[in-house]
Amino acid sequence: MQERSNMKVAGGLQEDGIVIGNTYDKYGSRNPVVRYLMKGYEESLNEMVDFVKPESIHEVGCGEGYWSLKWLEKGIATRGSDFSKIVIDMARSNARERGLPDENFVAKDIYDLDPGDDKANLVVCCQVLEHLERPDDALMVLQRIASPYLIICVPCEPKWSFLNMARGKYWADMGNTPGHIQRWSKKEFVKLAARYFDVVKVNSPLPWTMLLCKTRQ
């Protein structure tokens, strides 16, 4: 059974006009539909991480640190970054509450990441690219810091929007979540990733597309 995560979450806060972190504790939700969807997401992500068996992880867009903290607790050298100083402060607080080092979390924009400081055996960038005006530029940055693996995940359209409308949300925007300025089907997202990486594995935990990629030698 999924346990409540007891995380500090942003809860809809904005920074520079952008919604940051999680609007609610989706990993600790008691809603049976949310629990079902997040179970599939977690299983898919865990499967890919277990496949890589990384010595180091950099989670880009780590939010309040849910996954980075899990990997730190497993003894994996993990770094988390996010553009938002507010949400990084929350990640650091969540780390301290668990007796984990808070210096592993840094406020840094995805476009400013560099191999000298930010390279890792596995880079994880989930539910980030759909928010970016320049996803191709972001993928080129991820290409430079993934050594050699990358996990990326975005909402799968139009399934994501259909599910939003089914629960009565965002009808005026045809189900598109506020802040999502990029929308990809599974086929479109695989094609985008393949411009920059070899796509090793494609998972489809409803309603996302999750890819395990490897940098080309």
trRosetta pair geometry for C-beta under 8 A, 3 or more apart (Angstrom, degrees):
i j d omega theta_ij theta_ji phi_ij phi_ji
2 27 7.4 -145 -178 177 121 63
2 28 7.7 -171 142 -117 106 36
2 35 5.5 -164 31 -148 144 100
2 38 7.0 74 -122 94 158 117
2 39 6.4 -114 -57 -80 124 93
3 28 7.4 -32 125 -116 49 82
4 25 7.4 44 -161 135 83 139
4 28 3.7 59 -149 -151 65 111
5 25 5.9 -160 50 -170 109 114
5 27 4.3 48 -35 96 139 114
5 28 4.1 -121 16 -50 78 107
5 66 6.1 -14 -167 -129 151 109
6 28 6.7 130 -29 -93 42 154
7 25 5.7 155 53 -120 96 110
7 27 7.2 54 6 55 133 120
7 28 7.0 -177 17 -14 91 128
7 64 5.5 111 167 120 121 135
7 65 7.6 -175 -144 66 121 80
7 66 5.8 -40 -86 -87 159 91
7 94 5.6 9 -142 -118 80 135
8 64 6.0 -161 86 -155 70 132
8 90 4.7 -143 105 -158 115 100
8 93 5.7 2 25 91 152 124
8 94 5.6 -141 30 -65 95 96
9 21 5.9 171 -167 147 69 126
9 22 4.6 -58 -156 72 121 104
9 23 7.7 9 148 91 123 10
9 24 6.5 91 106 -158 154 17
9 25 5.1 -160 -19 -70 145 74
9 64 5.4 -99 -107 -25 55 160
9 90 7.3 99 -110 174 16 150
10 13 4.4 -110 180 34 94 104
10 19 7.9 134 116 177 138 70
10 20 4.9 -154 -140 95 164 85
10 21 3.1 134 -7 61 127 130
10 22 6.1 139 33 50 90 48
10 23 7.3 -43 83 -87 90 32
10 63 7.4 -106 -12 -161 117 93
10 64 6.7 -154 -27 -56 82 112
10 84 7.9 4 -96 131 144 159
10 86 7.0 85 -118 119 108 113
10 87 5.6 -35 -68 -97 124 97
10 90 6.6 -130 -67 -9 73 165
11 21 7.9 -2 2 94 42 121
11 22 7.6 18 -56 98 38 67
11 23 6.3 54 -151 -167 27 41
11 24 6.5 60 -114 -85 66 52
12 19 6.6 -48 -150 -140 47 106
12 23 4.7 52 -66 -135 75 85
13 19 7.6 126 83 -148 39 58
13 20 5.6 -35 90 50 89 103
13 21 7.0 30 51 38 100 114
13 86 6.2 -117 125 131 142 151
13 87 7.9 176 76 -66 122 87
14 17 6.0 0 169 -138 126 14
14 18 6.1 149 -157 68 84 29
14 19 5.5 -49 -97 -88 81 45
14 20 6.5 142 -126 -3 27 89
15 18 6.0 -33 68 60 65 84
15 20 5.0 36 10 -41 107 135
15 83 7.9 178 93 111 128 91
15 84 4.8 133 40 -129 152 100
15 85 7.2 169 -150 38 154 75
15 86 5.3 -169 -69 11 132 124
15 87 7.6 -116 -6 -14 141 94
18 83 7.9 7 82 90 150 131
18 84 7.7 -137 88 -77 111 110
18 131 7.4 85 -161 -179 118 124
18 179 6.8 100 -156 -128 72 113
19 23 7.1 -14 -178 -72 128 97
19 178 6.8 94 -16 109 142 103
19 179 4.9 -84 32 -66 116 151
20 63 7.6 153 165 -127 72 75
20 82 7.7 94 -158 160 103 129
20 84 4.2 91 -135 -95 135 165
20 86 6.0 104 90 71 164 114
20 87 4.7 -147 160 -42 119 124
21 63 4.4 113 -126 -154 66 94
21 64 5.2 61 -141 -36 122 93
21 82 7.9 36 -72 -170 74 159
21 84 6.9 -102 -34 70 85 155
21 86 7.9 -100 -17 103 122 96
21 87 4.2 178 -56 -118 108 124
21 90 6.7 12 -93 58 153 151
22 25 6.7 93 114 -89 140 34
22 26 6.1 -130 -160 1 132 98
22 63 5.9 63 -26 -173 85 145
22 64 6.5 -68 14 5 103 119
24 29 7.1 69 123 -83 114 105
25 28 4.2 -14 140 44 121 106
25 29 6.5 172 100 -54 71 67
26 29 5.4 -17 -149 -23 39 121
26 34 5.9 -130 -154 -174 81 120
26 38 5.8 169 146 -81 94 134
27 38 5.9 176 -109 -172 52 147
27 42 7.8 98 -128 -69 98 125
27 66 5.8 148 -8 -153 156 148
29 34 4.1 -27 99 104 152 140
29 35 6.1 -143 88 -59 92 74
29 38 7.1 137 36 -4 112 146
30 35 7.3 -3 -158 -50 19 123
31 34 4.0 65 78 15 109 112
31 35 6.4 179 85 -15 53 86
32 35 5.5 -53 -142 38 32 115
32 36 6.3 37 157 -23 65 103
33 36 5.7 -52 -151 32 31 113
33 37 6.5 26 154 -14 64 106
34 37 5.9 -58 -148 39 32 108
34 38 6.0 23 158 -13 68 111
35 38 6.0 -58 -139 43 26 105
35 39 6.2 36 156 -29 62 106
36 39 5.8 -52 -150 28 26 115
36 40 7.0 23 154 -14 59 103
37 40 6.0 -58 -159 35 33 109
37 41 6.5 32 148 -18 67 107
37 205 7.6 112 -170 155 62 97
37 206 6.3 -97 -124 99 85 82
37 207 7.2 -26 -141 -1 122 74
38 41 5.2 -50 -145 37 40 116
38 42 6.0 39 156 -20 70 104
39 42 6.0 -55 -145 38 27 108
39 43 6.3 27 157 -18 62 109
40 43 5.8 -55 -144 37 29 110
40 44 6.3 28 157 -19 64 108
40 205 3.9 160 138 -154 99 102
40 206 6.0 26 94 39 163 73
41 44 6.0 -61 -152 36 27 110
41 45 6.3 19 157 -13 65 110
41 153 7.9 96 -149 -179 98 156
41 205 4.8 158 -83 123 48 149
41 208 6.3 68 -107 19 98 141
41 210 7.8 140 -142 -50 68 142
42 45 5.9 -58 -144 41 30 106
42 46 6.0 29 159 -18 66 110
43 46 5.9 -56 -143 39 27 110
43 47 6.3 33 155 -26 62 106
43 205 7.1 151 61 -100 88 131
44 47 5.8 -53 -151 30 28 114
44 48 6.8 22 155 -14 62 105
44 203 4.3 154 -153 144 118 151
44 205 4.2 -121 -16 -38 145 126
44 208 7.8 -176 71 78 157 120
44 210 5.2 118 142 53 131 155
45 48 6.0 -58 -153 36 33 107
45 49 6.4 28 154 -15 68 107
45 67 7.4 -78 151 -122 149 135
45 124 7.8 61 -155 -144 111 131
45 126 7.2 -18 -104 -78 128 156
45 151 6.9 99 -137 165 79 152
45 153 7.5 -51 -85 -44 101 151
45 210 6.8 -111 -75 -155 70 154
46 49 5.8 -57 -144 40 32 108
46 50 6.0 32 157 -19 67 109
47 50 5.9 -58 -147 38 26 111
47 51 6.5 33 151 -27 61 105
47 203 7.2 128 69 -82 130 150
48 51 5.5 -49 -150 27 33 117
48 52 6.8 25 155 -13 64 104
48 151 5.3 114 126 -105 144 129
48 201 6.5 -170 -109 79 98 137
48 203 7.0 -113 -51 -8 115 137
48 210 7.0 -131 -29 145 148 119
48 212 4.6 -169 -144 -75 116 120
49 52 6.0 -59 -152 38 34 106
49 54 6.8 -69 -158 9 77 107
49 57 7.7 -1 -133 -96 112 137
49 71 7.6 -125 -158 -99 149 114
49 122 6.9 107 -126 156 74 166
49 124 7.8 -10 -84 -79 105 131
49 151 7.3 -47 -66 -35 73 154
50 53 6.8 23 -172 -66 37 69
51 201 7.2 55 80 -8 174 157
51 212 6.7 -5 74 -136 141 167
52 121 7.3 145 160 136 118 100
52 122 5.1 94 134 -85 158 131
52 149 4.9 -150 -122 78 134 175
52 212 7.4 -160 -52 -152 108 124
54 57 5.3 102 101 -65 147 84
54 76 6.4 62 89 -154 91 128
54 120 7.3 38 -177 156 135 99
54 121 4.3 158 -153 98 94 117
54 122 3.7 -86 -83 -3 151 121
54 149 6.9 -124 -84 55 112 131
55 76 7.3 177 -178 -146 22 81
55 77 6.6 10 148 31 66 110
55 121 5.0 102 45 -17 78 157
56 76 7.1 157 -111 173 26 85
56 77 4.4 -34 -108 82 81 107
56 78 7.3 172 -161 -79 57 39
56 79 7.7 16 -179 1 99 97
56 120 4.4 -131 119 -149 101 87
56 121 4.6 119 50 9 77 98
56 122 7.1 174 91 29 51 72
57 68 7.4 -168 105 -119 117 71
57 71 5.3 -46 45 161 149 162
57 76 5.6 39 2 139 112 126
57 77 7.3 157 23 88 65 55
57 78 4.6 -8 66 -113 100 83
57 79 7.3 -174 96 31 56 62
57 120 5.6 80 -152 164 11 145
57 121 7.1 -51 -68 61 47 86
57 122 4.9 -23 -107 75 76 99
57 123 7.6 149 -161 -95 58 25
57 124 6.2 9 -170 -4 107 111
58 78 7.6 166 -84 -159 31 56
58 79 4.8 -13 -112 68 77 101
58 80 7.6 167 -162 -86 53 29
58 81 7.0 5 -177 5 97 107
58 118 5.8 99 -147 -176 161 75
58 119 7.4 -171 -15 144 145 11
58 120 3.8 175 -10 -5 97 140
58 122 7.6 177 27 93 63 52
58 123 5.0 -19 67 -113 96 75
58 124 7.3 179 88 26 46 70
58 145 6.6 -61 64 148 153 124
59 62 4.2 89 107 -91 113 97
59 67 5.8 153 -111 88 154 112
59 68 4.7 -125 26 -70 141 99
59 71 7.7 161 -38 21 122 141
59 78 6.8 19 -8 -173 103 103
59 79 7.3 -172 26 91 67 50
59 80 4.7 -12 64 -112 104 78
59 81 7.3 172 87 27 58 61
59 123 7.9 156 -91 -164 26 53
59 124 4.7 -22 -111 69 72 106
59 125 7.7 158 -164 -77 50 45
60 81 5.7 -13 -119 65 57 100
60 82 8.0 140 -175 -81 43 51
60 110 5.7 80 180 -112 121 97
60 113 6.8 -44 -112 -61 123 156
60 123 6.2 18 -10 -175 113 100
60 124 6.9 177 23 83 71 49
60 125 4.3 -13 67 -96 110 94
60 128 6.5 -41 115 -32 90 174
60 142 7.0 -119 20 -99 162 101
61 81 7.6 1 -28 90 31 68
61 82 5.7 82 -130 -109 31 80
61 83 7.9 -1 -99 -3 70 84
61 110 6.9 -3 -49 -70 94 118
61 125 5.8 81 24 -147 115 70
61 126 7.1 -153 86 56 119 49
61 127 7.0 -161 131 80 137 68
61 128 3.6 -148 -38 -87 168 127
62 65 5.5 32 149 -93 113 53
62 67 7.1 -130 -144 56 82 92
62 68 4.9 9 -149 -24 131 131
62 80 3.2 28 -56 -165 173 110
62 81 6.2 109 -2 43 110 28
62 82 5.3 -108 44 -46 73 104
62 88 8.0 73 68 -102 108 74
62 91 6.1 58 113 -110 116 152
62 105 6.7 -127 80 -127 147 97
63 66 6.9 -4 83 6 115 93
63 82 6.1 133 -58 -94 25 147
63 87 5.6 -78 -155 175 45 134
63 91 7.1 137 111 -71 42 112
64 87 5.9 -97 -69 -167 61 88
64 90 4.6 -54 -124 118 90 120
64 91 5.3 -179 -167 -75 34 71
64 94 5.9 91 164 -20 90 149
65 68 4.8 -72 -154 55 73 111
65 69 4.9 75 144 -31 99 103
65 80 5.5 149 -112 75 82 176
65 90 7.4 -167 4 110 105 78
65 91 3.4 124 -39 -140 119 93
65 92 7.9 149 -42 -38 151 31
65 94 5.0 175 64 72 127 133
65 95 6.3 -80 160 -51 164 90
65 105 6.2 -55 -88 -90 123 137
66 69 6.4 -71 -160 33 17 108
66 70 6.9 15 151 -17 58 107
66 94 8.0 -56 -73 156 48 161
67 70 5.5 -52 -151 32 39 114
67 71 6.4 32 155 -15 70 104
67 124 6.9 -102 121 112 146 154
67 126 7.8 74 -4 35 161 134
68 71 5.9 -59 -150 39 32 107
68 72 6.3 35 152 -20 67 106
68 78 5.0 166 -157 147 77 128
68 79 7.5 -68 -141 111 126 14
68 80 3.8 -52 -74 -60 165 124
68 91 7.1 30 58 -161 135 123
68 104 6.9 174 164 125 126 121
68 105 7.1 122 109 -85 159 95
69 72 5.5 -51 -144 36 33 114
69 73 6.3 36 155 -21 64 104
69 91 7.8 -158 -47 -160 106 81
69 94 6.1 -85 -66 128 149 112
69 95 6.2 -151 -101 -94 104 70
69 98 6.0 98 -164 36 122 161
69 100 6.2 164 -137 41 83 163
70 73 5.8 -57 -152 34 29 112
70 74 6.7 25 150 -16 63 106
71 74 5.5 -55 -152 37 37 111
71 76 4.4 -59 174 61 93 123
71 78 4.3 117 98 -71 117 148
72 75 7.8 65 179 -59 33 14
72 76 6.9 -93 -82 62 29 70
72 78 4.9 -108 -63 43 77 124
72 95 7.5 16 65 -129 166 101
72 100 5.1 79 126 -153 141 139
72 101 7.6 -146 -156 39 140 82
72 104 6.7 145 -91 73 136 172
73 98 7.0 -70 -77 162 112 136
73 100 7.0 -76 -67 -79 73 133
78 104 6.2 54 95 179 70 139
79 104 5.5 -137 -113 -171 52 80
79 105 7.7 164 -168 -84 57 35
79 106 7.2 -8 -176 11 101 106
79 118 7.3 -144 103 -134 146 63
79 120 6.7 -156 35 -69 109 133
80 88 7.8 171 111 -123 101 84
80 91 5.9 -133 100 -180 142 153
80 104 6.3 62 18 130 84 88
80 105 4.7 -15 71 -109 102 80
80 106 7.5 159 88 25 54 62
81 88 7.8 -9 -148 -99 40 120
81 105 7.4 166 -83 -158 38 55
81 106 5.2 -21 -106 71 86 84
81 107 7.3 132 -156 -124 74 11
81 108 4.6 -40 -161 51 125 102
81 110 7.8 141 111 -85 117 58
81 113 6.9 140 87 -90 163 111
81 118 7.1 -23 -20 -126 152 118
82 87 5.2 -67 113 88 153 119
82 88 5.4 -171 54 -63 105 90
82 91 7.3 143 10 -18 131 144
82 105 7.8 -8 13 -169 98 96
82 107 6.5 -42 75 -119 68 58
82 108 7.6 92 52 46 23 56
83 107 7.0 44 -179 -169 20 77
83 108 7.2 -69 -96 99 47 25
83 109 4.5 46 -110 -100 99 66
83 110 6.9 -55 -55 -13 104 75
84 87 4.0 56 93 18 124 105
84 88 6.4 172 95 -13 65 83
84 107 6.8 -105 92 -131 25 102
85 88 5.6 -56 -145 38 32 112
85 89 6.5 40 154 -24 65 101
85 107 4.4 9 -92 -109 66 158
86 89 5.9 -55 -159 30 29 112
86 90 6.9 27 146 -15 62 103
87 90 5.3 -48 -154 34 42 116
87 91 6.5 47 146 -22 67 100
88 91 5.3 -46 -147 34 39 115
88 92 6.4 40 152 -19 66 101
88 105 5.1 168 -159 148 86 109
88 106 6.7 -31 -146 144 142 10
88 107 4.5 -122 4 -67 158 85
89 92 5.7 -52 -149 36 32 112
89 93 6.4 34 151 -19 63 105
90 93 5.6 -53 -148 36 33 112
90 94 6.3 35 153 -19 66 104
91 94 5.7 -53 -147 37 31 112
91 95 6.4 36 151 -23 64 104
91 102 7.8 139 114 -148 72 82
91 105 4.3 172 108 -134 125 160
92 95 5.5 -50 -149 32 33 115
92 96 6.5 33 153 -19 65 102
92 102 3.7 67 -155 -165 86 115
92 105 5.1 -141 -66 59 78 132
93 96 5.8 -52 -148 34 33 109
93 97 6.5 35 153 -20 64 105
93 102 7.6 54 -46 -119 25 132
94 97 5.8 -53 -150 34 32 114
94 98 6.7 16 155 -6 63 110
95 98 6.1 -73 -156 45 31 100
95 100 4.3 -97 -165 81 83 99
95 101 6.5 -44 164 86 132 28
95 102 4.4 157 80 -92 130 69
95 104 6.9 167 -122 46 156 106
95 105 6.6 -162 -22 -11 142 125
96 99 7.5 42 -172 -74 34 23
96 100 7.4 -103 -67 56 23 61
96 102 5.3 -9 -51 -55 89 124
100 104 7.4 -50 148 21 103 134
101 104 5.2 96 97 -20 98 102
102 105 6.2 -51 -176 29 61 106
108 112 5.5 -126 -176 82 89 114
108 113 6.3 102 134 -77 124 73
108 118 7.6 -144 109 -85 155 133
109 112 4.5 79 65 8 89 108
109 113 7.8 -130 95 -29 51 74
110 113 6.0 -30 -162 -9 40 115
110 125 7.6 79 -126 -133 128 129
110 128 6.9 127 -69 165 148 136
110 132 7.2 -60 56 -97 145 138
110 138 5.1 14 131 -131 133 103
110 141 6.2 137 156 83 79 150
110 142 7.9 -17 -172 -55 107 90
111 134 7.4 46 -87 75 124 128
111 137 6.3 11 -114 132 104 118
111 138 6.7 -75 -76 -91 73 70
111 141 6.1 -150 -125 -54 38 154
113 117 7.7 -130 -157 76 63 96
113 118 4.3 -96 -164 82 95 171
113 141 5.3 102 60 170 103 120
113 142 7.9 45 76 -78 143 50
113 144 7.8 158 109 76 95 108
113 145 5.6 -48 142 -38 121 152
114 117 5.8 60 69 29 87 91
114 118 5.9 113 57 20 40 110
114 144 7.4 -41 -146 120 43 132
114 145 7.4 137 140 -77 11 110
115 118 6.7 -84 -104 58 16 77
115 119 4.6 33 -155 -53 67 115
115 144 5.2 -102 -54 153 103 95
115 145 5.5 -161 -93 -95 61 66
115 147 8.0 95 -141 -51 99 124
116 119 7.6 92 -4 -6 8 104
118 145 4.8 -33 109 -133 97 140
119 144 7.8 -91 -89 134 94 66
119 145 4.7 -144 -96 -153 55 67
119 146 7.8 -121 -145 -26 71 9
119 147 5.0 39 -179 -11 106 133
120 123 5.5 132 60 -69 105 70
120 145 6.8 29 17 157 72 92
120 146 7.5 -28 66 -120 71 42
120 147 6.4 167 84 39 23 96
121 147 5.9 -63 -100 88 34 81
121 148 7.7 -15 -159 12 53 48
121 149 6.7 17 149 33 61 101
122 146 7.5 9 -146 -145 28 83
122 149 4.6 -21 -109 82 74 111
122 150 7.4 163 -161 -86 58 27
122 151 6.9 21 -179 -5 103 100
123 142 5.8 -179 114 -155 150 90
123 145 5.7 95 -77 105 144 97
123 146 4.3 -96 17 -92 122 83
123 149 7.2 178 26 99 65 58
123 150 4.8 -15 68 -110 98 78
123 151 7.4 -168 95 29 52 63
124 150 7.6 166 -84 -160 31 53
124 151 4.7 -4 -117 60 75 106
125 128 5.1 -76 177 36 87 137
125 129 6.9 76 136 -39 113 94
125 138 7.8 167 177 157 155 116
125 142 6.0 -77 -10 -106 152 138
125 150 6.9 -14 16 -168 104 100
125 151 7.2 165 30 87 57 59
125 152 5.1 -10 73 -106 93 80
125 153 7.8 176 97 24 52 67
126 151 6.8 -13 -60 121 98 98
126 152 6.9 173 -85 -154 53 35
126 153 3.9 12 -132 45 87 112
126 210 7.4 0 -118 -118 107 99
127 130 7.0 -39 -156 27 49 113
127 153 6.1 -18 -36 95 66 95
127 154 6.8 140 -97 -112 41 44
127 155 7.5 64 -116 -37 82 78
127 208 7.8 -64 -72 -119 91 129
128 131 6.2 -73 -171 33 41 108
128 132 6.9 32 147 -30 75 113
128 138 7.6 -162 124 176 111 152
129 132 5.6 -59 -151 23 43 117
129 135 4.7 66 -167 -129 99 112
129 138 6.2 -175 -112 87 85 146
129 139 7.6 37 -115 -58 129 91
129 152 6.6 34 -17 -169 134 118
129 154 5.4 -64 63 -79 106 122
129 182 6.3 -63 137 69 78 147
130 154 4.9 134 -45 -148 106 107
130 155 5.9 30 -69 23 162 96
130 180 4.7 -19 152 -140 115 86
130 181 7.2 145 163 44 59 51
130 182 4.8 -139 -137 66 50 90
130 183 7.1 58 -140 -80 104 44
130 184 7.7 -126 -94 10 93 95
131 179 5.6 -12 -119 159 97 94
131 180 6.7 -65 -80 -103 59 44
131 181 6.6 69 -150 20 30 92
131 182 7.6 -67 -3 21 16 98
132 135 5.0 128 82 -74 116 67
132 138 5.4 10 153 -28 171 145
132 181 7.5 -139 65 61 22 110
132 182 6.7 -9 58 -9 66 131
133 181 6.4 -15 -86 100 61 148
134 137 3.9 3 146 25 118 120
134 138 6.3 136 103 -21 76 86
135 138 5.3 -54 -147 37 38 115
135 139 6.3 40 155 -22 69 102
135 182 5.6 53 -37 -84 138 166
135 192 7.2 -1 122 179 127 142
136 139 5.7 -52 -148 34 33 111
136 140 6.7 35 151 -20 63 102
136 192 7.7 -117 -87 -163 78 101
136 195 7.6 -30 -131 89 97 148
137 140 5.7 -53 -153 33 34 112
137 141 6.7 36 149 -18 64 101
138 141 5.6 -53 -154 34 36 112
138 142 6.4 34 149 -17 68 105
139 142 5.4 -51 -144 39 36 113
139 143 6.3 50 150 -31 64 100
139 192 7.3 -160 -58 153 161 95
139 193 7.1 -154 -135 -116 136 54
139 195 7.4 73 119 75 149 104
139 196 4.8 167 148 14 115 165
139 197 7.8 -115 -173 -16 108 104
140 143 5.3 -42 -150 25 34 121
140 144 7.0 33 152 -19 60 101
140 196 6.5 -131 -82 -121 53 136
141 144 5.9 -58 -160 31 35 109
141 145 6.8 6 155 0 69 110
142 145 6.2 -70 -143 47 34 94
142 146 5.7 34 163 -27 74 112
142 150 5.6 80 161 -125 116 144
142 152 7.5 53 169 -71 168 121
142 196 7.7 81 75 132 97 145
143 146 6.5 -49 -129 29 21 107
143 150 8.0 -53 -86 -38 43 151
143 196 5.0 -108 -75 178 127 114
143 197 6.8 -149 -104 -64 90 88
143 215 6.1 121 -158 -116 68 104
146 149 6.0 -124 -176 81 105 22
146 150 4.1 -48 -112 -57 151 100
146 197 7.7 -4 77 -103 155 125
146 213 7.4 13 160 94 166 99
146 214 7.9 -161 138 -142 125 34
146 215 5.3 160 93 -43 103 112
147 215 7.2 -17 -98 14 37 141
148 214 5.2 36 131 -161 106 83
148 215 4.5 -120 -160 36 84 97
148 217 7.9 -26 -127 -66 144 83
149 200 7.9 -38 -128 9 95 147
149 212 6.8 -20 -163 -170 106 87
149 213 7.1 142 -159 81 56 51
149 214 5.7 -29 -100 -100 63 72
149 215 7.9 -109 -61 -4 23 81
150 197 6.2 -102 46 -105 126 157
150 211 8.0 13 106 105 87 93
150 212 7.6 153 83 -159 49 43
150 213 4.5 -20 66 65 98 102
150 214 7.5 -177 22 -79 78 26
150 215 7.4 88 -12 -47 109 80
151 210 6.8 2 -173 -175 95 94
151 211 7.0 169 -150 86 50 51
151 212 5.6 -20 -99 -101 79 65
151 213 7.5 171 -84 20 28 77
152 193 6.4 -177 57 -104 138 126
152 210 7.4 178 92 -149 41 52
152 211 5.3 -7 60 56 85 98
152 213 6.7 8 10 2 104 122
153 208 5.3 17 -177 173 104 131
153 209 6.8 176 -147 88 59 48
153 210 4.1 -7 -103 -104 102 81
153 211 7.3 180 -77 19 54 63
154 182 7.5 -57 -154 101 145 109
154 184 5.9 54 99 45 142 116
154 189 5.9 -164 49 -119 125 144
154 208 6.7 160 85 -154 28 84
154 209 5.9 -9 60 56 76 93
155 159 7.8 -155 173 75 83 85
155 160 3.7 37 177 -78 120 157
155 177 7.4 147 -35 12 165 128
155 180 6.8 -25 30 -129 138 144
155 183 7.6 -41 85 -130 107 69
155 207 6.1 18 -154 115 80 95
155 208 5.9 -71 -109 -105 35 66
155 209 7.8 36 123 13 15 80
156 159 4.9 15 97 41 97 119
156 160 6.0 148 64 -31 48 97
156 184 7.6 -61 -126 95 45 73
156 185 6.7 43 -167 -150 75 42
156 186 5.5 6 -135 -58 114 84
156 189 7.7 -96 -107 3 71 142
156 204 6.6 41 -63 -147 159 90
156 206 7.8 -81 42 -128 130 47
156 207 5.3 -133 49 169 94 68
156 208 5.6 136 -16 -161 94 11
156 209 4.5 113 -82 -34 97 89
157 160 5.5 -53 -84 32 62 105
157 161 6.0 39 -132 -4 89 106
157 183 4.4 42 -31 180 164 97
157 184 6.1 131 28 68 106 25
157 185 5.7 -85 77 -73 74 55
158 161 5.1 -57 -165 47 75 110
158 162 5.6 80 135 -29 89 101
158 175 7.6 80 -172 79 88 140
158 185 7.5 -20 -17 -90 61 90
159 162 5.7 -59 -147 37 30 113
159 163 6.3 28 158 -18 67 106
159 206 6.8 -110 160 -145 143 82
159 207 4.2 -163 120 -147 111 110
160 163 6.1 -62 -155 35 26 108
160 164 6.6 28 150 -19 63 105
160 175 7.3 150 113 143 65 112
160 177 7.3 -66 154 -15 118 110
160 207 4.6 157 -81 127 63 130
160 208 7.8 64 -76 -79 110 51
161 164 5.5 -50 -149 33 37 115
161 165 6.4 32 155 -15 67 104
161 170 7.6 -100 -144 96 78 125
161 174 6.0 13 -179 130 136 76
161 175 3.0 110 -175 103 78 121
161 176 5.6 -16 -106 -67 114 54
161 183 7.7 13 -38 -139 123 134
162 165 5.9 -58 -150 39 31 107
162 166 6.2 36 151 -25 65 107
162 175 6.2 23 -50 -153 22 171
163 166 5.4 -49 -144 32 34 117
163 167 6.7 17 159 -5 64 104
163 175 7.6 113 54 -164 46 127
163 207 5.4 -142 -1 -36 146 155
164 167 6.4 -72 -157 44 28 96
164 169 4.4 -89 -176 78 83 106
164 170 5.1 -13 152 43 132 117
164 175 4.0 139 69 -158 113 83
164 176 7.5 -167 58 -28 161 10
164 177 6.4 -154 -92 -63 149 79
165 168 7.4 51 -172 -76 36 15
165 169 6.9 -110 -80 59 29 60
165 170 7.1 -87 -74 73 66 78
165 171 6.0 95 -125 -95 89 71
165 174 7.4 -34 -66 -176 129 40
165 175 4.1 -65 -36 -82 97 111
168 171 7.4 -36 -166 -41 46 110
169 175 7.1 78 90 -131 78 60
169 177 8.0 15 134 -97 125 71
170 173 4.7 -49 179 54 96 103
170 174 7.5 -33 132 64 93 25
170 175 5.3 102 92 -130 109 21
170 176 6.0 -140 158 58 138 42
170 177 6.4 -111 -55 -89 164 37
170 178 7.2 -155 -104 -33 122 75
171 174 7.5 32 -169 -82 36 25
171 175 7.3 24 -97 -58 37 60
173 176 4.3 -95 141 50 112 93
173 178 7.6 144 12 -71 168 64
176 180 5.6 -139 -177 72 89 116
176 183 6.8 -73 -118 -76 112 134
177 180 4.6 76 66 -8 88 123
180 183 6.5 73 147 -73 112 84
184 188 4.3 -146 -156 92 87 113
184 189 4.0 106 134 -61 141 91
184 192 6.7 -74 -121 0 148 138
184 209 7.1 -83 102 35 108 143
185 188 4.6 93 49 8 77 104
185 189 6.9 -150 86 -6 38 88
185 209 7.9 93 153 -46 34 146
186 189 6.0 -62 -147 38 28 106
186 190 6.3 27 158 -18 65 107
186 202 7.2 91 -174 -178 110 127
186 204 6.2 -19 -102 -102 141 114
186 209 4.6 169 -110 -102 74 130
187 190 6.0 -56 -148 36 28 109
187 191 6.4 28 154 -19 62 109
188 191 5.7 -58 -152 37 30 113
188 192 6.4 32 152 -21 65 104
189 192 5.5 -48 -147 33 36 113
189 193 6.4 33 156 -16 66 105
189 209 4.9 133 64 96 151 150
189 211 7.1 -160 133 -29 107 129
190 193 5.9 -56 -147 39 30 108
190 194 6.2 33 155 -25 65 111
190 199 5.9 38 -154 -112 87 170
190 202 6.1 -12 -96 -102 122 135
190 209 7.4 -110 -45 177 81 136
190 211 6.7 157 -103 -92 69 133
191 194 5.8 -56 -146 33 28 114
191 195 7.5 44 152 -33 57 91
192 195 6.2 -45 -171 7 36 113
193 196 6.6 -83 -169 48 42 91
193 197 5.5 -42 168 49 84 109
193 199 5.6 90 106 -81 120 109
193 211 5.4 -68 -88 107 178 168
193 213 5.7 -132 175 -81 120 140
194 197 6.8 -85 -109 67 29 63
194 198 7.7 37 -131 -122 70 27
194 199 5.4 -53 -81 -18 86 115
196 213 7.9 34 93 173 85 150
197 213 3.5 37 139 178 150 126
197 214 6.2 136 -173 58 99 32
197 215 6.2 -63 -120 -91 85 40
197 216 7.0 -172 -136 -27 36 84
198 213 6.5 145 74 -162 46 72
198 214 4.8 -25 64 63 102 90
198 215 7.7 19 18 104 88 5
198 216 5.8 118 -28 -77 97 81
199 202 6.5 25 164 -58 121 95
199 211 5.6 -60 -140 -162 100 120
199 212 7.6 106 -166 76 58 51
199 213 5.5 -39 -103 -102 52 83
200 211 8.0 121 45 176 67 76
200 212 4.6 -60 68 105 107 96
200 213 6.3 169 6 -110 89 22
200 214 5.3 70 -44 -13 120 106
201 211 7.0 156 84 -157 57 50
201 212 4.1 22 47 40 101 114
202 209 7.2 -26 -163 -166 93 90
202 210 7.6 140 -162 80 45 53
202 211 5.7 -14 -105 -105 66 77
202 212 8.0 -129 -60 25 32 73
203 209 7.8 147 82 -163 54 43
203 210 4.4 -20 68 69 101 104
203 211 7.6 -166 27 -75 72 31
203 212 7.8 59 -6 -14 102 93
204 208 7.3 178 -157 85 43 55
204 209 6.1 -15 -109 -108 72 60
204 210 7.4 -167 -76 25 25 80
205 208 5.3 4 73 52 83 102
205 210 6.2 21 17 -1 99 127
